[in-house]
Amino acid sequence: MKTFGVGLLAAILGYVVGLFGTMAAIELFSSNTHDKSMEAAMTSAFVGGPLIAITSVIAILAIRRQRNS
């Protein structure tokens, strides 16, 4: 149960970091002038956030497995 909680916390924190990180990157580097805020919001919510959340869960579970071995 503890592993599930740690994985869930990693997913939530990873999503938040991915969300704001992707949003900042798009605001800084996108050449879109018409709907830059919409592009940033949609890309970060549906690509950046989930990608970093999944990556963080995999990393945390790998670290926990390595410590328990």
Buried (B, 14 or more C-beta within 10 A) or exposed (E): EEEEEBBEEBBEBBBEBBBEBBBEBBEEEEEEEEEEEEBBBEBBBEEBBBBBBBBBBEEBBEEBEEEEE
